Every structure is written in structure tokens, then in C-alpha cells.
Amino acid sequence: MHVPTMAEMMAKGENPEVLFWVGCAGSFDQRAQNITKAFVTILDKVGINYAILGKEEMCTGDPARRAGNEFMFQMMAYQNIQVLNGYGIKKIVTACPHCFNTLKNEYPELGGNYEVIHHATFLQQLIDEGKIKMAEGGSFKGKKITYHDSCYLGRANNIYEAPRKVLEALDVSLVEMKRCKSNGLCCGAGGAQMFKEEEKGTTRINFERTNEALETGASVIAAACPFCNTMMTDGVKNSNKEEEVQVMDIAELVAASMKN
């Protein structure tokens, strides 16, 4: 896949319509790399003029700030803001709610003001505009799918409808878990918990959340966050259900259902 970088574009004197912020998970985690590829496939098919920062992209600093290392967060944020402002970036789209929340809500006070869109909202816009066209009788048509709300997308930014509208466009049978939307349960990875051992307790949060998803009888658990994807996948493996139940990002579901 050829994915243009900002440096390449600027060298040609071009400016992309959107900057795709890949994020650490989307760059380095093998499972999340598939989400990145799926999203890029969609951008290419739809003909969106986009670029990534490539090696110039650093972590947004979200895990550092959540874990209490404010100094580290500000260093990382300032470095990213310098790069973004240097390129005159106006619009950023990202497939990670953690990056989305940090870039949108926490960078402005440090001088980074951008229009930041999560890929769930972006995909919904493309579907509404008729740019994404689904194949007749897509691969997920009529399948039972449940959607897990990411904390940073849902409660932190009030984005509940966009991912569900994207799933509706796939003609699936959407079944909600008992705890959903503003009452949803965290997958267990937010607030930098992804990178530390859990405290003692009776069960892991991701096992409890995955069991709620499995109770719906869905064959696909849809997520819109690479951290949630990891946690729910571990939960499915723990229940020995990986043969029957898939955990997929909404971008992967859309990429697999689009007209060629």
C-alpha cells in the first residue's frame, strides 16, 4: 500500500484534505495494523486526499498523562504541535478514541487547535454523503452484531450514534448489551490501565464486559477503539469462543462490505 506522508506531499507543494493520525496501536500493534489498513483502503476507494505524518508522528501523550506523568505528556504534546502547526494542519482524522480525545480536547490549551474527527463520525459522514457504497448482500448482512462503546468516544465525547449508524448501513442486526451508551462498561484498558498489571479483585473487567457481549448471542463484537479491540479479543479467547465470535473494528466491517 502506498500511503503518502506529509513530507512527501509538501515536497510536491500539495496539501492533503485530512491528516490521518495513525496512533501507537495502529502503527505498532499487529492486530491494530489491520484496522489501519482497512481504514486506508476505505480512504483510497473513496478518493480522499489524505496523508500521514509517518516517522514524524509521536504518541499523543495520552497514557503518560493518564498515568500521572504530566511533564512527559507536555513534552510529547509540544513536539507534536510543532510538527502539526509547521505543516499547517487543519483537519485530523484518527481511528483511536484516546488520540481523538487528547488531540481534540487537550491540545488546544497548549496551542494545538485542529478540527479532530474520530473515524466513526468520518465513516458515517462518508456513508451519508453516498461516497461509501455497500455491496448488495454484504458479508455481514443480517448478522447479529453488538457494539461496545469506548469510554473516550462515548462518555468523554458523547459519540454514540455515529458508530451505530455505520453498523446499520451494513444491514446487520444490531443487538445492544444491557450496559450500553452512557451506561456502558469500560473494557478495562482506559486511563493507562492498558500498560499495567491489574489490581487484585474477583474478575478482570474485560472478562466481565466480554461476557455481557457474548450474552447477546452476537457473532461479531464491533468496536471503534484499538484498546477495546485488544481487551475484548482477550475476553473472547478466555471464554474459548474465538471460533464463533469475532471482534472487529467498524472500519474493518465497512472495508469488507464495500463495493469494489
Steps between C-alpha positions, in 0.01 A plus 500: 500500500634842422403741776616858436685682778473872573867547414447345153191712439664825605798423275252490209337821624174318578277517805283206609134542585549304823790375707448140607642466853597133527585481872728257685263202487422549132873524423656231717235255620461216249125470551443877482711525182214317325263776612739760356519309171120467484454873560763592238327262253177695555674838458659378174175358359306816582775719357574705812811716471685408820848459647662368817792643697690171483821512705419854612197380699558449871264358762245769595606455863160369613634202702768718662244756617253236619777332698586832664814601310392851402853610410539215251156574353579867441835420337337258257207730433721803425708295259189380313349848495819646351490243220125542437515881504812492284301319232199726549271205581134594538312169502600172666322164487603213730381145569595517869267665755795566733687697231170664400419618852852629566541681167149648514462594866849529648724639225319836461626630837855428381452680168378213283165594348366259238174357378529145635265224382479141617479243223150393613367850427708526183367168366144601584548827306638312197203259511250789535661680204466184291876471455517159666277255316435158646495186286158334467462223758825596673695247704337609827141544377253381762778390737454564870751765605539673834688829539726580795522871591852627558516728809692772316254498212181459699499656843794732436381635164135398473544309172245218516300522180774519233641148545151354526392676180806357325396150614140560390628586152646147484148358537591307814281408793633725778445358849585717800665377818317567829757768582541720195534863390546734801457200731763291316772312685868577435701224328765539769774669295421871536687741726837332419377171652598343164864519607493375861405194696148502637432534872372201697132426463257223418499534121665700223288782359550381143373151588187648658441730202559224245254274681237775467573511125484120466164493682346694210564201272684722251750341261697825470598744775555835328734756653634839393817503712819292471529466880141374532569261211797346685313467830186351345708257289676380816160457664369294207812277515453457875146371433632268225265660251748622236361247247147643527549868588714760324607836641521755219545873459225683313756597230571131435128425475452785251809412293377140471149609393577773246441476127825448313 
